[in-house]
Amino acid sequence: MTDRGDGGDRDDPLDDIDFEEFQLNDPESYDAPLDYEEVYEQAPATLISCPSCGTAQSATNRHCEQCGARLGSGSVPVAPRPLATASAGTRALTIILAVLSGVVLIALLYTGLRSDDGPGANGASATSQPSESTPTTGPSGPVSRIPPIDIVCSTQLNATNLACDNLVDGTTEYWNDLSLRGDSAVITVTFARPVQLEQVQFVNIENDANFRRNYRIRGVQIIADDLPGLPFLDEIPNDNDRPHSVTTLTLGTTQLIIRITSTWPSEAINGRAFDELALDEIEFWGREAEHSTPEADNTGG
C-alpha cells in the first residue's frame, strides 16, 4: 500500500516488479580500425591482359579500361577507320576537271569533223593550193575551180599587160590599179550559172621585188548576190609564198563584189617604190548549185 498523502491508500502495481539496475559503462578496450589501403596493398595482385589491345588491368574489370572491349572473351573486331569525307574544295576541283575534259574532247571531235570540210574551211591560209586535176571534197560533193565569165575592176593601170582580166587568166601576168594605192578598189565577178562557193583564193605576185614595190591587199570584203546582207570579211597576209583562202559558203551565187578595205604599203627596193595596188590571181572554188541544171537553163526558150 502506498500513502498518496491525500488521506487515501492505493495499491501501486509497480511495487511488485523487480528492476535490474541499468548503467552505461565505457568498454574496457576498442578494436583498432582496418587500414584498407594496407589491406589492398597486401592482397595478391591479379591482373589480366585485354584480348583486343593488350592493356594489363584488374581481373575484376568486365570491360577494358583502354579500348572498352569485353574481358574474358575473344578479341573483338575493330571497325575499319572511315574514309575521310571529301571537302567542298575537293568536290569542286573534281567537277572542274571533268568539265575541262569534256570541253577538250568536244574540241578534238569538232576539229576532226572540220578537217573533212574541204580546203580553207576555217578561213586560214591554205597549206596547199587546190587544182582542177585534183579536186577536193566538201560537204556536198567534189569541189573544183570555177572560172567566171566576166571580171571587172574599178580601175586598171593599162589594158595591155596590167589589165583586170589578168586576175583570172591563170598566168603570172598581174593586175595594177590606176596608181590609187588600192583606195576604194572594187572587183566584180560574174558566173554563167548559180554556184555554191566554198572559198575565194587570192594569189599575190610571185616575184618578190615586184610584190614589195607595189601596194598589196590587206583587208577584203566579199558580198554574194544570194546573201547580200552577209558579207565575208578577212585579212590577206603580207606574204607571197602561198595563196590565201577566204571562206565564202554561198547557196546559188551568180555575182560577187570584192571590196578592198585596207592595204599593205609599198616598200622601196633599190630606191624604187610604186603607188599601184597589185594582185596576180583570184580563184573561185566550189560547185554548181543543185537547182542549176541544163534542162532548167533551156526552159522557156
C-alpha positions in Angstrom: 0.0 0.0 0.0 1.2 3.4 -0.7 0.2 6.5 1.1 -0.7 9.1 -1.6 -0.7 11.9 1.1 -4.3 12.8 0.3 -5.7 10.7 3.1 -6.4 7.7 1.0 -4.4 4.5 0.4 -3.9 2.9 -3.1 -2.0 -0.2 -4.3 0.9 0.6 -6.8 1.3 -2.3 -9.3 5.0 -1.4 -10.0 5.8 -2.2 -6.4 5.6 -5.9 -7.2 8.2 -5.8 -10.1 11.9 -6.2 -9.5 14.0 -4.0 -11.9 17.7 -4.6 -12.7 19.7 -1.5 -12.4 20.9 -0.3 -15.8 24.2 1.6 -16.1 26.1 3.0 -19.2 29.7 2.0 -18.8 32.6 2.6 -21.3 34.1 -0.6 -22.7 37.5 -1.6 -21.4 39.1 -1.6 -25.0 38.2 -0.9 -28.6 39.2 -2.9 -31.8 41.6 -0.9 -34.0 40.1 0.3 -37.3 41.1 -1.5 -40.5 43.7 0.1 -42.8 42.0 -0.6 -46.2 44.9 0.7 -48.2 47.3 -1.6 -46.4 44.9 -4.5 -46.9 44.7 -3.7 -50.6 48.4 -3.5 -51.0 48.9 -6.8 -49.2 46.3 -8.5 -51.3 47.8 -10.5 -54.2 47.6 -8.5 -57.5 45.5 -10.4 -60.0 45.9 -8.8 -63.5 44.8 -9.9 -66.9 45.5 -8.5 -70.4 42.9 -7.2 -72.7 42.4 -9.6 -75.6 42.0 -6.7 -78.0 44.6 -4.1 -77.1 46.8 -6.0 -74.6 46.4 -3.5 -71.7 47.1 -5.1 -68.3 44.4 -4.4 -65.7 42.4 -5.9 -62.8 40.7 -9.2 -63.3 37.6 -7.8 -61.7 37.0 -5.5 -64.7 34.3 -6.6 -67.1 35.5 -4.2 -69.8 38.9 -2.9 -70.8 39.8 0.4 -69.3 41.7 1.4 -72.5 39.6 0.2 -75.5 36.3 -0.8 -73.9 36.5 -4.4 -75.2 34.8 -7.1 -73.1 37.2 -9.0 -70.9 37.2 -12.8 -70.6 36.1 -13.3 -74.3 37.8 -13.5 -77.6 39.2 -10.4 -79.5 36.5 -8.0 -80.5 36.9 -6.9 -84.1 37.6 -3.3 -84.5 35.6 -1.5 -87.3 37.8 -0.1 -90.1 38.6 3.6 -89.9 36.0 5.5 -92.1 37.4 7.2 -95.1 37.8 10.9 -94.9 34.8 12.8 -96.3 35.7 14.8 -99.4 35.8 18.5 -98.7 33.8 21.1 -100.8 37.1 22.2 -102.4 37.9 18.7 -103.5 34.4 18.2 -105.0 34.7 21.5 -106.9 38.1 20.6 -108.3 36.8 17.2 -109.4 33.8 18.9 -111.2 36.1 21.4 -112.9 38.5 18.7 -114.2 35.5 16.7 -115.5 34.1 19.8 -117.4 37.6 20.6 -118.8 38.0 17.0 -120.0 34.6 17.2 -121.8 35.5 20.5 -123.4 38.8 19.1 -124.7 37.0 16.0 -126.1 34.4 18.1 -127.9 37.1 20.4 -129.4 39.0 17.4 -130.7 35.9 15.9 -132.3 34.9 19.3 -133.8 38.4 19.7 -135.2 38.3 16.3 -136.8 34.9 17.0 -138.4 36.0 20.4 -139.7 39.1 18.8 -141.3 36.8 17.0 -143.7 35.0 20.2 -144.9 37.4 20.9 -147.7 40.2 23.4 -148.1 40.2 26.7 -146.2 37.2 25.7 -144.1 38.4 27.7 -141.1 39.3 30.8 -143.1 43.1 30.3 -142.6 45.7 30.3 -145.4 45.6 27.1 -147.4 48.6 24.9 -146.9 48.3 23.6 -150.4 46.6 25.1 -153.4 43.8 23.0 -154.9 43.8 22.3 -158.6 41.4 21.2 -161.2 43.2 17.9 -161.7 43.0 17.0 -158.0 39.6 18.4 -156.8 38.9 18.3 -153.1 35.7 17.2 -151.4 33.3 19.4 -149.5 30.1 18.6 -147.5 28.0 18.3 -150.8 30.5 16.6 -153.0 33.6 17.4 -155.1 34.9 20.9 -155.1 36.6 22.3 -158.2 37.8 25.6 -159.6 35.0 27.6 -161.2 36.0 30.1 -163.8 33.9 33.3 -164.1 32.5 34.5 -167.4 33.4 38.1 -166.6 35.5 40.2 -164.3 35.6 44.0 -164.0 37.9 46.1 -161.8 37.1 49.7 -160.7 40.4 50.8 -162.3 43.4 49.4 -164.2 46.7 50.9 -165.0 46.6 49.8 -168.6 44.8 47.3 -170.8 48.0 45.9 -172.3 49.8 43.9 -169.6 48.3 45.1 -166.3 44.6 44.6 -167.1 41.8 43.3 -164.8 41.5 40.1 -166.9 44.9 39.0 -165.8 43.3 38.1 -162.4 41.6 35.1 -163.9 43.8 34.1 -166.8 45.9 31.5 -164.9 49.2 33.2 -165.9 51.8 35.2 -164.0 50.6 38.4 -165.6 49.1 40.5 -162.8 46.7 43.5 -162.4 47.5 47.0 -161.2 45.1 49.7 -160.2 45.4 53.2 -161.6 48.1 54.5 -159.1 45.4 54.8 -156.4 47.2 52.6 -153.8 44.1 50.4 -153.7 41.9 53.1 -152.3 38.2 52.1 -152.7 39.1 49.4 -155.3 36.3 47.1 -156.3 36.3 43.9 -158.3 33.1 42.5 -159.7 32.9 38.8 -160.8 30.0 37.2 -162.7 29.4 33.4 -163.2 27.5 31.7 -166.0 25.3 29.7 -163.7 24.5 29.9 -159.9 27.3 28.3 -157.9 27.8 27.2 -154.3 31.1 28.7 -153.4 33.4 27.2 -150.8 36.3 29.7 -150.9 37.9 32.5 -152.8 41.7 32.4 -153.1 43.9 35.4 -153.5 47.3 34.9 -155.2 50.0 37.6 -154.7 52.7 38.4 -157.2 55.4 35.7 -157.1 58.3 38.0 -158.0 59.5 39.3 -154.6 60.7 42.7 -155.8 57.5 43.5 -157.7 55.5 42.2 -154.7 57.1 44.6 -152.3 57.3 47.6 -154.6 53.5 47.7 -155.0 50.7 48.1 -152.6 49.1 44.7 -151.5 45.6 43.8 -150.5 45.2 43.5 -146.7 41.5 43.9 -145.7 38.9 42.4 -148.0 35.1 42.3 -148.0 33.2 39.8 -150.3 29.5 40.2 -151.0 27.5 37.4 -152.8 24.3 38.4 -154.6 22.4 35.5 -152.9 23.5 36.6 -149.4 23.6 40.4 -149.8 23.3 41.0 -146.0 26.1 38.6 -145.0 29.5 39.9 -146.2 32.5 37.7 -145.8 35.4 39.6 -144.2 39.1 38.6 -144.0 42.6 39.9 -143.9 45.2 38.8 -146.5 48.7 38.1 -145.0 51.6 40.2 -146.2 53.4 37.4 -147.9 53.6 35.7 -151.4 54.6 32.2 -150.5 51.2 30.7 -151.0 47.5 31.6 -151.8 45.3 32.8 -149.1 41.8 31.3 -148.9 38.7 33.3 -147.7 35.8 31.0 -146.8 32.6 32.0 -148.7 29.8 29.5 -148.2 27.1 30.6 -150.6 24.0 28.8 -151.9 23.5 30.0 -155.5 25.7 32.9 -156.4 25.9 34.5 -159.9 27.8 37.6 -158.9 30.4 38.5 -156.3 31.6 42.0 -155.4 35.1 42.2 -153.8 35.9 45.4 -152.0 39.4 46.3 -150.9 39.1 47.8 -147.4 42.8 48.3 -146.5 46.3 47.7 -148.0 49.9 46.9 -147.1 52.1 49.8 -148.1 54.7 49.6 -150.8 58.4 49.3 -149.9 61.3 50.9 -151.7 63.7 48.4 -153.2 66.9 49.9 -154.8 65.2 53.3 -154.4 62.1 52.4 -156.3 58.5 52.1 -154.9 55.2 52.2 -156.8 51.7 53.7 -156.0 49.8 50.9 -157.6 47.8 48.1 -156.0 48.9 44.7 -157.5 47.5 41.2 -157.5 48.3 38.2 -159.6 45.2 35.9 -159.5 41.8 35.3 -157.9 40.5 31.8 -157.9 36.9 30.6 -157.1 36.4 27.1 -155.6 33.0 25.3 -155.2 30.4 23.5 -157.3 27.3 24.4 -159.4 24.1 24.9 -157.4 21.9 21.8 -157.2 18.9 23.6 -158.8 21.1 24.7 -161.7 20.7 22.1 -164.5 21.0 22.2 -168.3 17.2 21.4 -168.5 16.4 24.4 -166.3 18.6 26.7 -168.3 16.8 25.7 -171.6 13.2 26.1 -170.3 11.2 28.9 -171.7 13.4 29.1 -174.8 
